Amino acid sequence: MALKIGLQLYSIKEAMAKDPIQAIKDVAAIGYKNLELANLNAENDFGCGFNVSAAELKKVADDNDVDIFSAHIDPLTLDNMHQVLEYHAELGTKFLMSKPYSMTKDGALRDCELYNRLGEECRKYGIQHCLHTGLAPYLDDGSWLLDVLFGNTAPENMKFEVDSYWMKRSGKDPVEVMKQFADRVMAIHQKDLPKTFAGEADINKKLGWGHTLLHSNFFDYVSKDDFCEIGTGQLPIQDFINTAINYTDAGYIILEQDYTKHTEMESVKISLENLKNYEGVIY
């Protein structure tokens, strides 16, 4: 088994906001064949977040030989799920991602009820519901978020897209996290931590229990300098790939570049070329 290289289109968020059709053509020309959408406006736009119909998006994907296999939807709720599912069933999306909403034990348990329901509805459309986390903190009662979420959802209702960078920044070893939740893992989100970074990796030590990192206070804890292109930093990416292959049924390793000192297209091109040098990947 090998992992298909993918691109989370949040990595080129400025290009997507300007012209999503051209942006997809551009990353296809760079060499990306597996794309993941990021819709952070799903209350108003049930599709890709950029006011493009499923038919139009499918046509540009087909014309450029790319597979839009996954999408992050925020928020994905009982109120919008049917409109979202209809769009993505037409597009041919295989996976839809939720994010954690609550950082308290009671709230996380309520989220689990939502996730189980979403998973049941997704399967009716031939789509797999998954969880994607940024930081995975300890909750207000001292329990760990992922233990609660996966302990109270059925595997068929919620798989897992592991973000190795944010697991590291949560004070966790991504290898051990993948082993712990091996039956859930469907993909790795990959970015890199600069070799020059020598600070405290575990952001939760600053946040404390029961708190999460919000966009409003993001740069109190994280610097744009904390990110670099894949293969130029210090994360043991080959170990992550090996673990995914040997312990899980994951099918993808997906670049997500939050910030870069290059242009967006230069950045994702560098990461793709470096990703190709790892064992156990296909492109």
Backbone as JSON, one array per atom type, in Angstrom:
{
  "sequence": "MALKIGLQLYSIKEAMAKDPIQAIKDVAAIGYKNLELANLNAENDFGCGFNVSAAELKKVADDNDVDIFSAHIDPLTLDNMHQVLEYHAELGTKFLMSKPYSMTKDGALRDCELYNRLGEECRKYGIQHCLHTGLAPYLDDGSWLLDVLFGNTAPENMKFEVDSYWMKRSGKDPVEVMKQFADRVMAIHQKDLPKTFAGEADINKKLGWGHTLLHSNFFDYVSKDDFCEIGTGQLPIQDFINTAINYTDAGYIILEQDYTKHTEMESVKISLENLKNYEGVIY",
  "N": [[0.84, -1.2, 0.0], [0.42, 2.26, -0.68], [0.58, 5.8, -0.05], [-1.47, 8.23, -1.49], [-0.49, 11.35, -2.78], [-1.85, 14.41, -1.8], [-3.5, 17.66, -1.93], [-4.52, 20.09, 0.29], [-6.68, 22.62, -0.33], [-6.78, 24.93, 1.13], [-4.22, 25.68, 1.4], [-3.69, 27.31, -0.73], [-5.24, 29.58, -0.34], [-5.57, 32.33, -0.96], [-5.42, 32.39, -3.75], [-7.59, 30.74, -4.35], [-9.7, 32.29, -3.38], [-9.59, 34.41, -5.13], [-9.9, 33.33, -7.78], [-11.26, 30.48, -8.1], [-11.51, 28.47, -10.07], [-9.36, 28.87, -11.87], [-7.31, 28.57, -10.02], [-7.45, 25.84, -9.36], [-6.81, 24.75, -11.84], [-4.16, 25.65, -11.95], [-2.82, 24.31, -9.81], [-3.17, 21.74, -10.64], [-1.59, 21.78, -12.92], [0.89, 22.02, -11.73], [1.14, 19.51, -10.68], [-0.46, 18.21, -8.83], [-2.89, 15.79, -8.14], [-4.9, 14.99, -6.47], [-7.29, 16.52, -4.62], [-8.37, 18.53, -1.87], [-11.06, 20.26, -0.6], [-11.68, 23.37, 1.18], [-14.14, 24.61, 2.85], [-15.04, 27.23, 4.59], [-17.24, 28.65, 4.99], [-19.75, 27.57, 5.26], [-22.27, 28.05, 6.24], [-23.46, 29.81, 4.57], [-22.79, 29.09, 2.0], [-23.22, 26.12, 0.58], [-21.54, 24.54, -0.81], [-18.41, 24.59, -2.18], [-17.45, 26.83, -0.98], [-16.83, 29.04, -2.47], [-18.73, 29.94, -4.19], [-19.23, 28.32, -6.47], [-20.77, 26.11, -8.67], [-21.57, 22.6, -8.23], [-21.54, 21.17, -10.62], [-19.96, 22.8, -12.29], [-17.55, 22.77, -10.9], [-16.95, 20.06, -10.95], [-16.55, 19.71, -13.66], [-14.21, 21.24, -14.2], [-12.44, 19.79, -12.68], [-12.53, 17.24, -13.91], [-11.66, 17.96, -16.49], [-9.06, 18.62, -15.99], [-7.91, 16.4, -14.99], [-8.0, 15.77, -12.22], [-8.88, 14.68, -8.91], [-11.33, 15.61, -6.79], [-11.47, 14.72, -3.83], [-12.17, 15.07, -1.19], [-13.5, 17.18, 1.44], [-13.38, 19.89, 3.67], [-15.78, 21.06, 5.85], [-17.19, 23.76, 7.36], [-19.45, 25.47, 9.25], [-20.5, 22.02, 9.74], [-23.54, 20.83, 10.14], [-26.69, 19.65, 11.53], [-28.5, 21.3, 10.39], [-27.57, 22.17, 7.89], [-26.71, 19.92, 6.59], [-27.99, 18.31, 4.6], [-28.15, 19.88, 2.28], [-25.43, 20.29, 1.89], [-24.58, 17.63, 1.5], [-25.96, 16.9, -0.82], [-24.73, 18.54, -2.71], [-22.08, 17.57, -2.63], [-22.4, 14.92, -3.24], [-23.1, 15.13, -5.92], [-20.73, 16.22, -6.87], [-18.95, 14.19, -6.36], [-17.42, 13.74, -4.14], [-15.59, 11.96, -1.67], [-15.08, 12.04, 1.06], [-16.15, 13.87, 3.92], [-15.3, 16.41, 6.15], [-15.55, 17.11, 9.59], [-15.0, 19.45, 12.3], [-13.83, 19.67, 15.71], [-16.04, 21.15, 18.07], [-16.45, 21.77, 20.75], [-14.77, 22.3, 23.86], [-15.18, 21.28, 26.32], [-16.06, 18.56, 28.51], [-18.81, 17.83, 28.63], [-19.76, 19.25, 26.41], [-18.27, 18.05, 24.35], [-19.31, 15.47, 24.37], [-21.9, 16.01, 23.5], [-21.25, 16.84, 20.95], [-20.47, 14.39, 19.92], [-22.89, 13.06, 19.6], [-23.91, 14.55, 17.48], [-21.95, 13.95, 15.53], [-22.27, 11.19, 15.16], [-24.82, 11.15, 14.05], [-24.39, 12.68, 11.73], [-22.6, 10.98, 10.43], [-24.21, 8.77, 9.85], [-26.03, 9.92, 8.05], [-24.31, 10.77, 6.0], [-23.45, 8.33, 4.92], [-25.67, 7.49, 3.55], [-25.46, 8.86, 1.24], [-23.26, 7.81, 0.12], [-20.89, 8.75, 1.15], [-18.11, 9.26, 3.34], [-18.0, 10.3, 6.64], [-15.74, 12.27, 8.54], [-13.33, 13.2, 11.09], [-11.42, 16.1, 11.56], [-8.81, 17.56, 13.27], [-7.36, 20.5, 14.71], [-5.42, 21.59, 17.12], [-5.43, 19.18, 19.75], [-6.65, 19.21, 22.65], [-6.61, 18.71, 26.28], [-9.63, 18.3, 28.1], [-12.03, 20.09, 30.18], [-12.39, 18.43, 32.36], [-10.11, 17.01, 32.52], [-9.91, 14.87, 30.79], [-8.87, 13.55, 27.58], [-9.42, 15.1, 24.49], [-9.59, 13.56, 22.03], [-9.84, 10.94, 22.95], [-12.38, 11.06, 24.08], [-14.0, 11.78, 21.86], [-13.61, 9.7, 19.97], [-14.21, 7.57, 21.54], [-16.89, 7.68, 21.84], [-18.2, 7.59, 19.45], [-19.26, 5.73, 16.59], [-17.07, 3.69, 14.62], [-17.77, 3.54, 11.9], [-19.15, 5.85, 11.59], [-17.45, 7.97, 11.94], [-14.41, 8.63, 10.72], [-10.87, 9.44, 10.73], [-8.79, 12.16, 10.1], [-5.59, 12.69, 10.45], [-3.7, 15.32, 11.65], [-0.48, 15.72, 11.53], [1.31, 17.73, 12.25], [-0.18, 19.43, 14.0], [-0.8, 17.57, 15.96], [1.73, 17.17, 17.03], [2.1, 19.78, 17.99], [0.28, 19.67, 19.94], [1.46, 18.33, 21.93], [1.66, 15.64, 21.52], [2.78, 12.48, 20.18], [2.68, 11.97, 16.83], [2.96, 9.44, 15.61], [2.26, 7.61, 17.64], [-0.34, 8.42, 18.09], [-1.56, 7.75, 15.65], [-1.28, 4.98, 15.76], [-2.86, 4.44, 18.01], [-5.45, 5.11, 17.17], [-5.85, 3.54, 14.94], [-7.8, 2.16, 13.43], [-9.4, 4.15, 12.57], [-8.06, 6.0, 10.98], [-7.86, 7.73, 7.96], [-6.36, 9.43, 6.45], [-3.39, 11.51, 6.33], [-2.74, 14.77, 7.33], [-0.25, 16.93, 6.32], [2.35, 19.08, 7.2], [5.24, 21.11, 7.92], [7.69, 21.68, 10.5], [9.88, 24.28, 11.17], [13.46, 23.81, 11.07], [14.82, 25.56, 12.64], [13.16, 26.06, 14.73], [12.9, 26.16, 18.16], [11.38, 26.38, 20.36], [8.7, 25.94, 22.79], [6.94, 23.2, 21.9], [4.42, 22.24, 22.58], [1.5, 23.71, 22.54], [-0.69, 23.6, 24.18], [0.18, 23.74, 26.78], [0.32, 26.38, 27.27], [-2.28, 27.19, 26.76], [-3.92, 25.75, 28.53], [-6.25, 23.53, 30.24], [-9.4, 22.76, 28.72], [-9.58, 24.77, 26.82], [-9.34, 26.24, 23.56], [-7.53, 26.98, 20.55], [-8.18, 29.92, 18.94], [-9.01, 31.81, 15.96], [-9.03, 34.48, 16.61], [-7.15, 34.83, 18.62], [-4.92, 33.63, 17.65], [-2.23, 34.32, 16.97], [-1.12, 34.91, 19.37], [-0.01, 32.64, 20.26], [1.07, 31.17, 18.17], [3.38, 31.55, 15.56], [3.72, 32.89, 12.25], [6.14, 32.13, 11.34], [6.45, 29.6, 12.24], [5.98, 27.62, 10.44], [6.88, 25.65, 7.61], [7.91, 24.53, 4.32], [7.2, 21.17, 3.29], [9.62, 18.71, 4.04], [11.68, 20.46, 4.42], [11.97, 20.96, 7.03], [11.92, 19.83, 10.48], [10.29, 17.67, 11.17], [9.66, 14.15, 11.46], [8.83, 12.92, 8.81], [8.91, 10.65, 7.17], [8.62, 8.62, 9.06], [5.98, 9.04, 9.83], [4.62, 8.42, 7.47], [5.37, 5.71, 7.18], [4.16, 4.6, 9.45], [1.43, 5.09, 8.95], [1.08, 3.46, 6.71], [1.74, 0.9, 7.7], [0.08, 0.45, 9.91], [-2.5, 1.45, 9.55], [-5.44, 2.03, 7.47], [-5.09, 4.17, 5.85], [-5.3, 6.31, 3.0], [-4.16, 8.58, 1.92], [-1.71, 11.22, 1.89], [-1.7, 14.48, 2.71], [-0.85, 17.66, 1.73], [-0.95, 20.51, 3.73], [-0.5, 23.79, 3.86], [-0.18, 26.24, 6.03], [0.99, 28.8, 6.34], [3.46, 30.67, 4.52], [6.69, 31.77, 3.35], [7.09, 32.03, 0.75], [5.51, 32.56, -2.51], [2.12, 31.36, -2.78], [1.8, 29.36, -4.78], [4.45, 28.74, -5.42], [5.2, 27.66, -2.99], [3.56, 25.33, -2.63], [4.48, 23.88, -4.76], [7.18, 23.37, -4.1], [6.81, 21.73, -1.83], [5.49, 19.54, -3.0], [7.45, 18.5, -4.75], [9.35, 17.74, -2.86], [7.9, 15.89, -1.34], [7.67, 13.8, -3.12], [10.05, 12.47, -2.83], [9.93, 10.83, -0.68], [9.58, 7.49, 0.62], [6.93, 5.21, -0.16], [4.86, 6.75, -1.2], [2.6, 7.87, -3.74], [1.92, 9.56, -6.83]],
  "CA": [[0.0, 0.0, 0.0], [1.12, 3.54, -0.69], [-0.29, 6.95, 0.18], [-1.58, 9.2, -2.58], [-0.22, 12.73, -2.4], [-2.97, 15.33, -2.03], [-3.34, 19.07, -1.56], [-5.61, 20.83, 0.9], [-6.7, 23.89, -1.07], [-6.53, 26.04, 2.05], [-2.82, 26.07, 1.18], [-3.68, 28.38, -1.75], [-6.5, 30.26, -0.03], [-5.69, 33.6, -1.67], [-5.72, 32.07, -5.16], [-8.96, 30.22, -4.4], [-10.63, 33.41, -3.19], [-9.53, 35.26, -6.32], [-10.43, 32.63, -8.94], [-11.11, 29.06, -7.75], [-11.35, 27.62, -11.26], [-7.98, 29.02, -12.32], [-6.44, 28.02, -8.98], [-7.42, 24.38, -9.52], [-6.01, 24.51, -13.05], [-2.75, 25.91, -11.66], [-2.22, 23.25, -8.99], [-3.13, 20.55, -11.5], [-0.42, 21.92, -13.79], [2.06, 21.76, -10.89], [1.25, 18.06, -10.55], [-1.39, 17.64, -7.84], [-3.99, 15.04, -8.74], [-5.91, 14.71, -5.44], [-7.53, 17.81, -4.0], [-9.3, 18.61, -0.75], [-11.62, 21.6, -0.47], [-11.83, 23.96, 2.5], [-15.27, 25.54, 2.88], [-15.18, 27.81, 5.92], [-18.4, 29.54, 4.88], [-20.82, 26.62, 4.93], [-23.59, 28.55, 6.63], [-23.99, 30.6, 3.46], [-22.45, 28.42, 0.74], [-23.23, 24.71, 0.94], [-20.65, 23.8, -1.7], [-16.96, 24.66, -1.98], [-17.13, 28.05, -0.26], [-16.45, 30.1, -3.39], [-19.86, 30.19, -5.09], [-19.07, 27.56, -7.71], [-21.69, 24.97, -8.65], [-20.96, 21.27, -8.27], [-21.33, 20.81, -12.02], [-18.82, 23.56, -12.81], [-16.35, 22.3, -10.22], [-16.66, 18.72, -11.46], [-16.03, 19.84, -15.03], [-12.81, 21.67, -14.19], [-11.67, 18.67, -12.15], [-12.43, 16.23, -14.96], [-10.88, 18.49, -17.6], [-7.66, 18.74, -15.59], [-7.49, 15.1, -14.49], [-7.82, 15.77, -10.77], [-9.96, 14.11, -8.11], [-11.67, 16.35, -5.58], [-11.88, 13.54, -3.08], [-12.49, 15.38, 0.2], [-13.83, 18.58, 1.7], [-13.62, 20.37, 5.03], [-17.01, 21.85, 5.89], [-17.32, 24.42, 8.65], [-19.83, 24.33, 10.09], [-21.31, 20.94, 9.21], [-24.53, 20.65, 11.2], [-27.94, 19.04, 11.11], [-29.26, 22.29, 9.63], [-27.11, 22.33, 6.51], [-26.06, 18.7, 6.08], [-28.58, 17.74, 3.39], [-27.71, 20.7, 1.16], [-24.01, 19.98, 1.7], [-24.45, 16.28, 0.97], [-26.44, 16.89, -2.2], [-23.67, 19.16, -3.51], [-20.88, 16.74, -2.71], [-22.74, 13.7, -3.97], [-23.0, 15.48, -7.34], [-19.32, 16.45, -7.19], [-18.23, 12.92, -6.26], [-16.55, 13.78, -2.97], [-15.62, 10.71, -0.92], [-14.97, 12.29, 2.49], [-16.49, 15.19, 4.44], [-14.63, 16.6, 7.43], [-16.01, 17.98, 10.66], [-14.0, 19.87, 13.27], [-14.4, 19.72, 17.06], [-16.64, 22.44, 18.43], [-16.49, 22.01, 22.2], [-13.58, 21.95, 24.61], [-15.59, 20.77, 27.62], [-16.47, 17.16, 28.42], [-20.23, 17.77, 28.28], [-19.91, 19.7, 25.03], [-17.71, 17.05, 23.45], [-20.27, 14.37, 24.29], [-22.98, 16.46, 22.62], [-20.69, 16.78, 19.6], [-20.47, 12.98, 19.48], [-24.24, 12.77, 19.11], [-23.96, 15.16, 16.15], [-21.07, 13.22, 14.61], [-22.9, 9.91, 14.83], [-25.94, 11.43, 13.14], [-23.81, 13.08, 10.45], [-22.03, 9.8, 9.8], [-25.32, 7.97, 9.32], [-26.58, 10.6, 6.88], [-23.3, 10.75, 4.94], [-23.41, 7.01, 4.28], [-26.8, 7.39, 2.63], [-25.02, 9.5, -0.01], [-22.02, 7.18, -0.29], [-19.8, 9.61, 1.61], [-17.62, 8.95, 4.67], [-17.8, 11.42, 7.54], [-14.45, 12.17, 9.24], [-12.93, 14.27, 12.01], [-10.1, 16.71, 11.42], [-8.55, 18.44, 14.4], [-6.15, 21.25, 14.85], [-4.94, 21.13, 18.42], [-6.27, 18.21, 20.45], [-6.3, 19.5, 24.03], [-7.34, 18.08, 27.38], [-10.89, 18.99, 28.38], [-12.13, 20.71, 31.49], [-12.34, 17.42, 33.42], [-8.83, 16.32, 32.44], [-9.91, 13.84, 29.75], [-8.3, 14.0, 26.31], [-10.47, 15.32, 23.5], [-9.75, 12.47, 21.06], [-10.37, 9.77, 23.66], [-13.82, 11.25, 24.24], [-14.69, 11.79, 20.57], [-13.6, 8.38, 19.34], [-14.81, 6.62, 22.46], [-18.35, 7.83, 21.87], [-18.73, 7.55, 18.08], [-19.02, 4.45, 15.92], [-16.04, 3.85, 13.58], [-18.35, 3.78, 10.58], [-19.72, 7.19, 11.56], [-16.45, 9.03, 11.98], [-13.01, 8.3, 10.55], [-9.94, 10.42, 11.3], [-7.72, 12.74, 9.31], [-4.6, 13.09, 11.45], [-2.78, 16.41, 11.3], [0.72, 15.38, 12.29], [1.89, 18.97, 12.8], [-0.93, 19.89, 15.16], [-0.63, 16.6, 17.02], [3.0, 17.54, 17.65], [1.89, 21.02, 18.72], [-0.59, 19.32, 21.07], [2.25, 17.57, 22.87], [1.47, 14.22, 21.25], [3.57, 11.87, 19.13], [1.74, 11.55, 15.78], [3.07, 8.0, 15.39], [1.48, 6.9, 18.66], [-1.75, 8.77, 17.86], [-2.05, 6.93, 14.54], [-1.4, 3.6, 16.25], [-3.98, 4.35, 18.95], [-6.72, 5.2, 16.47], [-5.51, 2.97, 13.64], [-8.99, 1.75, 12.67], [-10.11, 5.35, 12.14], [-7.24, 6.9, 10.16], [-8.04, 7.65, 6.51], [-5.42, 10.31, 5.78], [-2.53, 12.37, 7.13], [-2.45, 16.14, 6.92], [1.18, 17.11, 6.55], [3.11, 20.32, 7.02], [6.54, 20.88, 8.56], [8.1, 22.61, 11.55], [11.23, 24.67, 10.77], [14.59, 23.29, 11.83], [15.26, 26.59, 13.58], [12.22, 26.17, 15.84], [13.45, 25.56, 19.38], [10.52, 26.79, 21.45], [7.81, 24.93, 23.36], [6.07, 22.69, 20.83], [3.07, 21.96, 23.08], [0.77, 24.95, 22.77], [-1.67, 23.4, 25.24], [0.76, 24.14, 28.06], [-0.01, 27.8, 27.42], [-3.72, 27.37, 26.73], [-4.56, 25.14, 29.69], [-7.36, 22.61, 29.99], [-10.72, 23.29, 28.4], [-9.49, 25.91, 25.92], [-8.89, 25.94, 22.21], [-6.88, 28.08, 19.83], [-9.13, 30.59, 18.05], [-8.4, 32.74, 15.02], [-8.93, 35.79, 17.24], [-5.93, 34.94, 19.44], [-4.0, 32.65, 17.08], [-0.84, 34.75, 16.94], [-0.58, 34.96, 20.72], [0.59, 31.34, 20.56], [1.69, 30.59, 16.98], [3.94, 32.53, 14.63], [3.79, 32.48, 10.85], [7.46, 31.54, 11.14], [6.42, 28.22, 12.76], [5.6, 26.71, 9.35], [7.78, 25.64, 6.45], [7.53, 23.56, 3.3], [7.49, 19.77, 3.62], [10.96, 18.26, 3.7], [12.68, 21.48, 4.76], [11.92, 21.16, 8.47], [12.44, 18.84, 11.41], [9.38, 16.58, 11.48], [10.06, 12.85, 10.87], [7.71, 12.64, 7.92], [8.95, 9.26, 6.73], [8.05, 7.81, 10.14], [4.53, 9.17, 9.76], [4.18, 7.64, 6.3], [5.52, 4.29, 7.48], [3.14, 4.22, 10.42], [0.14, 5.06, 8.27], [1.04, 2.29, 5.83], [1.86, -0.36, 8.43], [-0.89, 0.29, 10.98], [-3.82, 1.99, 9.25], [-5.92, 1.9, 6.1], [-5.04, 5.51, 5.26], [-5.05, 6.32, 1.57], [-3.64, 9.85, 1.43], [-0.93, 12.19, 2.66], [-2.23, 15.71, 2.13], [-0.17, 18.89, 2.12], [-1.69, 21.71, 4.14], [0.48, 24.82, 4.19], [-0.91, 27.34, 6.66], [1.67, 30.06, 6.01], [4.7, 30.47, 3.79], [7.44, 32.96, 2.97], [7.08, 32.03, -0.71], [4.15, 32.68, -3.01], [1.38, 30.12, -2.53], [2.07, 28.34, -5.8], [5.83, 28.3, -5.22], [5.25, 26.85, -1.77], [3.0, 23.98, -2.82], [5.34, 23.18, -5.71], [8.33, 22.89, -3.33], [6.4, 20.6, -1.0], [5.21, 18.39, -3.85], [8.71, 17.92, -5.21], [9.98, 17.07, -1.72], [7.09, 14.72, -0.98], [7.95, 12.72, -4.06], [11.29, 11.81, -2.45], [9.69, 9.89, 0.42], [9.13, 6.15, 0.25], [5.57, 4.88, 0.21], [3.89, 7.7, -1.72], [2.37, 7.85, -5.18], [1.45, 10.85, -7.3]],
  "C": [[0.87, 1.24, 0.0], [0.1, 4.66, -0.49], [-0.28, 7.86, -1.05], [-1.29, 10.6, -2.04], [-1.43, 13.6, -2.76], [-2.62, 16.74, -1.6], [-4.63, 19.58, -0.93], [-5.58, 22.24, 0.31], [-6.68, 25.12, -0.18], [-5.11, 26.55, 1.89], [-2.7, 27.18, 0.15], [-4.94, 29.23, -1.59], [-6.66, 31.59, -0.76], [-6.04, 33.38, -3.14], [-7.14, 31.55, -5.3], [-9.98, 31.35, -4.26], [-10.7, 34.3, -4.43], [-10.22, 34.61, -7.51], [-10.27, 31.13, -8.72], [-10.9, 28.15, -8.95], [-9.9, 27.68, -11.76], [-7.02, 28.42, -11.3], [-6.33, 26.51, -9.09], [-6.63, 24.0, -10.77], [-4.52, 24.65, -12.76], [-2.12, 24.8, -10.83], [-2.2, 21.92, -9.75], [-1.91, 20.59, -12.41], [0.88, 21.68, -13.02], [2.26, 20.25, -10.7], [0.35, 17.43, -9.51], [-2.58, 17.01, -8.53], [-5.12, 14.77, -7.77], [-6.09, 15.96, -4.59], [-8.59, 17.72, -2.91], [-9.75, 20.06, -0.59], [-11.62, 22.05, 0.99], [-12.94, 25.0, 2.43], [-15.47, 26.01, 4.31], [-16.37, 28.75, 5.99], [-19.66, 28.72, 4.62], [-22.19, 27.0, 5.46], [-24.27, 29.26, 5.47], [-23.79, 29.94, 2.1], [-22.3, 26.94, 1.06], [-22.23, 23.88, 0.13], [-19.2, 23.93, -1.32], [-16.52, 25.91, -1.24], [-16.81, 29.23, -1.15], [-17.5, 30.3, -4.48], [-19.67, 29.58, -6.47], [-19.98, 26.35, -7.63], [-20.92, 23.65, -8.68], [-20.65, 20.87, -9.7], [-20.11, 21.52, -12.6], [-17.51, 23.06, -12.2], [-15.95, 20.9, -10.73], [-16.06, 18.8, -12.86], [-14.57, 20.26, -15.03], [-11.92, 20.57, -13.64], [-11.46, 17.61, -13.23], [-11.52, 16.7, -16.1], [-9.38, 18.54, -17.29], [-7.14, 17.49, -14.89], [-7.14, 15.12, -13.01], [-9.07, 15.21, -10.1], [-10.17, 14.97, -6.89], [-12.31, 15.33, -4.65], [-12.41, 13.85, -1.7], [-12.81, 16.86, 0.34], [-13.98, 18.81, 3.2], [-14.83, 21.3, 4.99], [-17.15, 22.45, 7.29], [-18.31, 25.58, 8.55], [-20.57, 23.27, 9.28], [-22.27, 20.54, 10.33], [-25.76, 19.94, 10.65], [-28.75, 20.01, 10.25], [-28.84, 22.36, 8.16], [-26.66, 21.03, 5.86], [-26.67, 18.2, 4.78], [-28.2, 18.55, 2.15], [-26.24, 20.43, 0.84], [-23.84, 18.62, 1.03], [-24.92, 16.19, -0.48], [-25.37, 17.47, -3.14], [-22.52, 18.18, -3.71], [-21.16, 15.36, -3.31], [-22.66, 13.95, -5.48], [-21.54, 15.65, -7.76], [-18.52, 15.15, -7.18], [-17.25, 12.86, -5.11], [-16.71, 12.49, -2.16], [-15.66, 10.92, 0.59], [-15.42, 13.71, 2.82], [-15.96, 15.29, 5.87], [-15.4, 17.54, 8.35], [-14.82, 18.4, 11.51], [-14.63, 19.83, 14.66], [-14.93, 21.11, 17.37], [-16.48, 22.78, 19.89], [-15.22, 21.55, 22.86], [-13.92, 21.62, 26.07], [-16.08, 19.35, 27.44], [-17.93, 17.07, 28.0], [-20.45, 18.2, 26.83], [-19.39, 18.69, 24.03], [-18.66, 15.86, 23.3], [-21.47, 14.75, 23.43], [-22.51, 16.46, 21.17], [-20.73, 15.36, 19.06], [-21.85, 12.57, 18.97], [-24.42, 13.33, 17.71], [-23.15, 14.34, 15.16], [-21.67, 11.88, 14.21], [-24.05, 10.11, 13.84], [-25.42, 11.83, 11.76], [-23.25, 11.87, 9.7], [-23.1, 8.93, 9.16], [-25.87, 8.6, 8.04], [-25.59, 10.59, 5.71], [-23.31, 9.42, 4.2], [-24.56, 6.82, 3.3], [-26.46, 7.97, 1.26], [-23.73, 8.87, -0.53], [-20.79, 7.95, 0.09], [-19.41, 9.21, 3.03], [-17.4, 10.23, 5.47], [-16.52, 11.2, 8.35], [-14.28, 13.35, 10.2], [-11.56, 14.78, 11.6], [-9.92, 17.68, 12.58], [-7.34, 19.31, 14.13], [-5.5, 20.75, 16.13], [-5.93, 20.16, 19.03], [-5.97, 18.32, 21.94], [-6.98, 18.54, 25.02], [-8.54, 18.95, 27.72], [-10.93, 19.47, 29.83], [-12.09, 19.72, 32.64], [-11.03, 16.62, 33.4], [-8.78, 15.21, 31.41], [-9.37, 14.44, 28.46], [-9.38, 14.03, 25.25], [-10.67, 14.1, 22.59], [-10.24, 11.19, 21.72], [-11.89, 9.87, 23.78], [-14.53, 11.13, 22.89], [-14.73, 10.42, 19.92], [-14.16, 7.3, 20.25], [-16.32, 6.64, 22.45], [-18.95, 7.99, 20.47], [-18.4, 6.19, 17.49], [-17.99, 4.65, 14.82], [-16.62, 4.13, 12.21], [-18.94, 5.19, 10.46], [-18.68, 8.3, 11.56], [-15.04, 8.44, 11.88], [-12.16, 9.51, 10.97], [-8.92, 10.84, 10.27], [-6.73, 13.35, 10.29], [-3.75, 14.24, 10.91], [-1.53, 16.24, 12.15], [1.36, 16.62, 12.94], [1.16, 19.37, 14.07], [-0.96, 18.86, 16.28], [0.67, 16.89, 17.78], [2.83, 18.79, 18.5], [0.89, 20.86, 19.86], [0.16, 18.49, 22.11], [2.14, 16.08, 22.69], [2.41, 13.75, 20.14], [2.61, 11.39, 18.03], [1.8, 10.06, 15.48], [2.19, 7.24, 16.37], [-0.01, 7.2, 18.51], [-2.33, 7.92, 16.73], [-2.2, 5.47, 14.96], [-2.62, 3.45, 17.15], [-5.32, 4.31, 18.23], [-6.61, 4.62, 15.06], [-6.73, 2.62, 12.79], [-9.77, 2.94, 12.14], [-9.37, 6.13, 11.05], [-7.47, 6.66, 8.68], [-7.05, 8.51, 5.74], [-4.54, 11.0, 6.81], [-2.55, 13.76, 6.5], [-1.01, 16.43, 7.28], [1.63, 18.53, 6.27], [4.43, 20.1, 7.73], [6.85, 22.01, 9.53], [9.56, 22.99, 11.28], [12.32, 24.08, 11.67], [15.07, 24.28, 12.87], [14.34, 26.72, 14.78], [12.78, 25.44, 17.06], [12.61, 25.92, 20.59], [9.72, 25.63, 22.01], [6.84, 24.48, 22.28], [4.63, 22.56, 21.29], [2.35, 23.25, 23.44], [-0.22, 24.81, 23.92], [-1.12, 23.76, 26.62], [0.49, 25.61, 28.34], [-1.52, 28.01, 27.51], [-4.39, 26.87, 27.99], [-5.73, 24.27, 29.3], [-8.64, 23.36, 29.62], [-10.7, 24.49, 27.48], [-9.01, 25.45, 24.55], [-8.3, 27.18, 21.58], [-7.85, 28.64, 18.81], [-8.39, 31.52, 17.1], [-8.16, 34.1, 15.68], [-7.66, 35.95, 18.08], [-4.82, 34.03, 18.93], [-2.54, 33.07, 17.26], [-0.3, 35.11, 18.32], [0.23, 33.7, 21.02], [1.39, 30.76, 19.39], [2.18, 31.73, 16.09], [3.85, 32.0, 13.21], [5.13, 31.84, 10.53], [7.53, 30.1, 11.63], [6.09, 27.19, 11.69], [6.65, 26.79, 8.24], [7.34, 24.54, 5.5], [7.98, 22.15, 3.72], [8.9, 19.39, 3.15], [12.05, 19.26, 3.98], [12.79, 21.68, 6.26], [12.43, 19.96, 9.25], [11.5, 17.68, 11.7], [9.79, 15.29, 10.78], [8.97, 12.31, 9.95], [7.73, 11.2, 7.43], [8.39, 8.32, 7.8], [6.52, 7.87, 10.11], [3.96, 8.34, 8.61], [4.26, 6.15, 6.6], [4.45, 3.8, 8.44], [1.77, 4.11, 9.77], [0.02, 3.81, 7.4], [0.97, 0.99, 6.62], [0.75, -0.6, 9.44], [-2.31, 0.69, 10.62], [-4.22, 1.65, 7.81], [-5.92, 3.25, 5.38], [-4.7, 5.43, 3.77], [-4.31, 7.54, 1.06], [-2.68, 10.49, 2.43], [-1.16, 13.53, 1.97], [-1.46, 16.92, 2.64], [-1.2, 19.93, 2.57], [-0.66, 22.73, 4.62], [-0.27, 26.03, 4.74], [-0.34, 28.7, 6.26], [2.99, 29.73, 5.32], [5.38, 31.81, 3.53], [7.56, 33.06, 1.45], [5.69, 32.47, -1.2], [3.44, 31.35, -2.77], [1.75, 29.02, -3.52], [3.51, 27.85, -5.72], [5.92, 27.34, -4.05], [4.74, 25.44, -2.01], [3.8, 23.18, -3.84], [6.56, 22.6, -5.0], [7.95, 21.66, -2.53], [6.11, 19.36, -1.83], [6.5, 17.72, -4.29], [9.42, 17.19, -4.07], [9.21, 15.83, -1.29], [7.39, 13.53, -1.87], [9.19, 11.91, -3.68], [11.11, 10.83, -1.29], [9.26, 8.53, -0.13], [7.67, 5.96, 0.65], [4.53, 5.89, -0.22], [3.76, 7.52, -3.23], [1.75, 9.16, -5.59], [1.11, 10.81, -8.77]]
}
